[in-house]
Amino acid sequence: MSEQITVKNIISYLKAFFNKSLIISTALVISACQSQPQTTQSKTLQPKRVNQLPTLQVRKSTDGVQDVTWQITHIHNKRALFFNQYPSFALNSATNLVSGHTGCNNLYGRYTYNFAQRTLDFDVMAGHNSCDKALAQEADLMDSMQRVKKFQFDGTNLYLLDEKGQRLIQAQRQR
C-alpha cells in the first residue's frame, strides 16, 4: 500500500532535506577553511599593485569664450557692484555647465553655445543668501542671463545680447 501524502509527510520530508543540506554545507565550509594554507609571520607583505586610473582628458576650448572666467562689469549698462565679490561666470566646454557668482550668491546651471553663429543660451539659477543691497543687482543679472540669446566677443570683452541684439551684460576676461 502506498503512503498517503499529508502535510505531516511533506513537513517531515522538508526537515530531513534541510538538515542534510545544512550538514553538507557546514562540512564544506569547515573543509574549505582547513584547506587554506597557513601564513607565517616570516613572510614579508608585498604592497598590492594598484591599477592607476587613466587621466581624464579635460577639454580646453580654444574659442576664447569658454573655459575662461568672466568678471561681469556691467548689467543693463550699469556698473556691476561688489558685494561679497564681483559677479562672474565661467562656461565649461566639457560639460556645458555654467558656474559663477552673482556678487552675493553662487550661480550655476547649463548653457548651449554656438561660436560660429554667435548664439548663447543660459538656463541658470542662484543661491538664496541675502546680502544687503545686493538683491536688485542679483535680480537684474538673473533676468538678463535668462534673456541672453546672442553674444559678441572682441578678444577681451564678452557682450551678452538679447534676441534683438540689445546689450544685457558686459564681461571682461579675468586674469
C-alpha positions, 0 to 999 in steps of 0.5 A: 500500500502506498503512503498517503501524502499529508502535510505531516509527510511533506513537513517531515520530508522538508526537515530531513532535506534541510538538515542534510543540506545544512550538514553538507554545507557546514562540512564544506565550509569547515573543509574549505577553511582547513584547506587554506594554507597557513601564513607565517609571520616570516613572510614579508607583505608585498604592497598590492599593485594598484591599477592607476586610473587613466587621466581624464582628458579635460577639454580646453576650448580654444574659442576664447569664450569658454573655459575662461572666467568672466568678471561681469562689469556691467548689467543693463549698462550699469556698473556691476557692484561688489558685494561679497565679490564681483559677479562672474561666470565661467562656461565649461566646454566639457560639460556645458555647465555654467558656474559663477557668482552673482556678487552675493550668491553662487550661480550655476546651471547649463548653457548651449553655445554656438561660436560660429553663429554667435548664439548663447543660451543660459538656463541658470539659477542662484543661491538664496543668501541675502546680502544687503543691497545686493538683491536688485543687482542679483535680480537684474543679472538673473533676468538678463542671463535668462534673456541672453540669446546672442553674444559678441566677443572682441578678444577681451570683452564678452557682450551678452545680447538679447534676441534683438541684439540689445546689450544685457551684460558686459564681461571682461576676461579675468586674469 
